[in-house]
Amino acid sequence: FKKEISKAFKELANKGFNRVTVQVRPCADAFYKSNYFPTSEYMFGYQGAKLIYDPLEIMIDTAHKYDLSIEAWINPYRVSQRNDFSLLAKNNIALKWQNTSKLIVLDNGIYFNPCYNEVTDLIVKGVKEILSNYNVDSFCFDDYFYPEVDNSKESRWFDKPEYEASGSSLSIAQWRRENVNELIRGVYKAVKEARPSAQFGISPEGYVDHLRSDNRLFTDIDTWLSHDGYVDYIMPQIYWGFEHQLSNGSPAPFAFQNNLKTWISLVKKGHAKLYIGLAMYKAGSSARDNTGIPEWKRYDDIISRQVEAGRASGSVSGYCFYEYGSFQEDVCQKEVKNLMKVLR
């Protein structure tokens, strides 16, 4: 592990990158020593194995050796990407909560229910634990908050009974957004109290209309970016090219240039920085964009032009490239080469 991480981080430093974002909690498990979450199954093949080395400690030491800042990436509400409780470690808190409404159990996985204070407290404690024990420079949350809900079906309305019992004057959609907001405020406060220099941000889905949906995610992007105390930065995943079209042939509102303008207008409402997540993994691919021959097949300088467009706007503070493995793929090499020309 040390050898591979050192190789990767040295390469990134040599290419001119200044930050590496690493997954530290993909579900309710950890790539570090934790009193709240068991060892991740992605380390040794099953959850809860003895931690014979500490991946996060190694990654932090290696990153700082190469003058890279290191960001801890967390999926806050996801418990498991399968709905089989037998695969969870004996000390996974989800087993304690198995027969309660603190969990949302779907065919494709298990989630913590955002409406419970115990859930919020657990996630905040998990962030504090990392800050107490590890010298990370920043935190990033993925955009998986609420799974898709259906208030007309008991099997998919999740926290509707809790909403009705709360007596809230908010609509159920706004009440759900506020549940997530409470977590975001709590994490931001925890980060700043523990280490004021550390940054906290979120990397949401790139299309703002989806983020404003009343039946999924409940990502209150407008509040986060117009009020202090939520995020230091936002990093939307703008994973589309310049020419993406809707099925009727009209320009997609989430195509890169349109999307960039939308996000710039949002961050201007507050003090958060705007970073842009870019899709290096699509380079050279047949990713559908309704243009006939996909744009990613026709060009090998899309990513570099996106960086240049962000720079020209004067409103983008940085770029995140998903993902490291794509920089090693043969099909991506022309795109990588063109990116390096504008990064250096």
C-alpha positions, 0 to 999 in steps of 0.5 A, a space after each residue: 500500500 505504501 509503495 502504490 500510494 507513494 508512486 501515485 502521489 509523487 506522480 500527481 505532485 510532479 504533474 503539478 497538482 496540489 491536492 489529493 482527495 481520498 475516500 476515507 468512509 465509503 459507507 458506515 465503515 472506515 479506512 482509519 482507526 475509528 471508535 464509531 465505524 468498523 474497518 472497511 470491507 474494501 481493505 481486507 475483503 470483509 467489514 470489521 477486520 483487524 486494522 493491521 496498518 492505517 491507510 489514512 495515516 499513510 496517505 496523509 504522511 505521503 501527501 505532505 511529503 510531496 507537498 500535497 494537501 489531503 482531503 478526506 472524502 466521506 459518504 455521510 448517510 450511506 451504510 451499505 451498497 447492499 441490503 444484507 445486514 449479515 455483511 456488516 461487522 458486529 460493531 456496526 451501529 446499523 445492527 443496533 438500529 436494524 429494526 428501527 426507522 433510523 435506517 432506510 433499507 432499499 433493494 440497492 442498499 442501506 442508509 441512515 435516516 437523516 431526520 434523526 438527531 442520533 444520526 446527525 450526532 454520529 456523523 458529526 462525531 465521526 468528523 471530530 474523531 478524524 480531526 482529533 487523530 489525523 492531520 487532514 487539510 479538508 473534508 468533502 461530502 459526496 452528494 448522497 443524502 436522501 435516497 429518492 422518496 415517494 410520499 404516496 407509497 409507505 415503502 418509500 416515504 421513509 420519514 413521513 410519519 416523523 414529519 407528521 409527528 413533528 408538527 413542523 410548519 415547513 413543507 415536507 420537502 423543506 423539512 427534509 432539506 432542513 434535516 440535511 442542513 442541520 448536519 451540514 451546519 454541525 459538521 462545519 462548526 465541528 471542523 472550525 472549532 477543531 481546526 480553523 484552517 481546515 476546509 469543509 466542502 460538498 461535491 454535489 451532482 452538477 445539475 442544479 435543477 436536480 438538486 432542487 428536486 422535492 423527491 430526491 437528495 434534498 440538497 439545499 444548495 441555495 441556502 448553503 451558498 447564500 449563508 455563512 456557516 455551511 461550506 467553505 467551497 462547493 465542487 459541483 460534478 460538471 461531468 458533461 461536455 460543451 455540446 451535450 444536447 437533450 433528446 430533442 436536439 436542443 442544448 442541454 441546460 447542464 452542458 458545460 458552458 451553461 452549467 458553469 454560468 449557473 454555478 457562478 451565479 449561485 456562488 456570487 450570493 455568498 462567500 463560498 469558493 467554487 471548484 469544478 469537478 471534471 470528468 477525466 473518466 469520460 475522455 475518449 469514451 462513447 458517453 452518450 450526449 445526443 450528438 451522434 458521434 459523442 463529443 468525447 470521441 471527437 475531441 481530445 481537449 475537452 477537459 483542458 478547454 473546460 479549465 480554460 473556460 473556468 479561468 476566463 470566468 474569473 470565478 473558479 478557484 480550482 478544479 478536481 479531476 475524477 479520477 486518478 485511475 483515468 490518468 493511467 488509461 490509454 484512452 485518456 492519454 491525449 486528453 491528459 497531455 492537453 490538460 498538462 499543457 494548460 496546468 503547467 
